[in-house]
Structure formats: structure tokens, C-alpha cells
Amino acid sequence: MNAAEKSSCETIESTLSGNKAFRKIEERMYVVKQGSSYVMISVVPWGDDRAIVRCVAQLVRGVRMEPSLALQLLALNSLLRFGAFAYTREDNLVLFLHSILGGPTLDPEELLATIRDVALIADEWDDRIIRNFGGQRMQDLLEESAMARILGGEPDAFELSAD
């Protein structure tokens, strides 16, 4: 880990450590929950001596990407103060993301503003997209996955006998 990555991680952790919605997932990877959205914060090396702090919220998986949705998201991108909607075809996934420069100049206020905006936009737009174009919110997918893991080991554990 270069010095800029280390400095970025220290700033993220000191800025967010008191927030109940904040969790460190692994080295250089964090998450913040806001409503139905999760903002993944990752520290990415940029060359040998710099770093980028990337904030990504996965809004909707399994969405039908129709021209009207694509045009709506592109129009929104032109109005936002920062950040952008994106789409990955492999997972039919709509994201909202923004990156800022990390390292010793990473400003805690800028970090908080970035996370707050990404989270609020994701929390607002996931429901709108689902209502009009289908798909599932990331919160719902995570809950389904957790329940499948919990119940997957012993599917008959709660079955009552007819004796």
C-alpha cells in the first residue's frame, strides 16, 4: 500500500468511525448504509504515489435497460453537481458513482459530501427505477442472500411433525 492509499484510509476511518452506518469491510474497502442504499467506498492506487477514493452505490440489479431509462439517466448526469449514473450489461445493474482524489489532501468535508450525495441519490432513485423499469434494490438482494445462507444449511429445521 502506497503512502497516499494509507493516508486516504486513515482519513476515511477517522472521519466515519463514529457513524453507526459505517463499516470497514476489508483493507481499503468500506461501506455506508443510507436508507435502502449501500455506498461502497474503496481506495484505489493511482500510479506509485497517488490514490483515488471511489464511492459506488449499486442501485438496481436485473433492470430492463430501455432507451427511455438510458436517456433519463444521461439527462440526470448533466444536471448533477458531481457523480454519474452508470450501467453494467453483465448484471443488468444501474450504479451511481463518484471518485475523488485521495492522499494527504483528502478533505474530510469533501469525503462526507461525496458519500452523502451518492447515498441520497441512490436511495431516491432505486425505487423510481424499479417502479418504472423493474429489477431489485440491492438491499432486497442482500436480505434474500442472507436468508438463503441462514436457511440453506438446514432447510427442514423448522418443519413440524404431524404426530
C-alpha positions, 0 to 999 in steps of 0.5 A: 500500500502506497503512502497516499492509499494509507493516508486516504484510509486513515482519513476515511476511518477517522472521519466515519468511525463514529457513524453507526452506518459505517463499516470497514469491510476489508483493507481499503474497502468500506461501506455506508448504509443510507436508507435502502442504499449501500455506498461502497467506498474503496481506495484505489492506487493511482500510479506509485504515489497517488490514490483515488477514493471511489464511492459506488452505490449499486442501485438496481440489479436485473433492470430492463435497460430501455432507451427511455431509462438510458436517456433519463439517466444521461439527462440526470448526469448533466444536471448533477453537481458531481457523480454519474449514473452508470450501467453494467450489461453483465448484471443488468445493474444501474450504479451511481458513482463518484471518485475523488482524489485521495492522499494527504489532501483528502478533505474530510468535508469533501469525503462526507459530501461525496458519500452523502450525495451518492447515498441520497441519490441512490436511495431516491432513485432505486425505487423510481427505477424499479417502479418504472423499469423493474429489477431489485434494490440491492438491499432486497438482494442482500436480505434474500442472500442472507436468508438463503445462507441462514436457511440453506444449511438446514432447510427442514429445521423448522418443519413440524411433525404431524404426530 
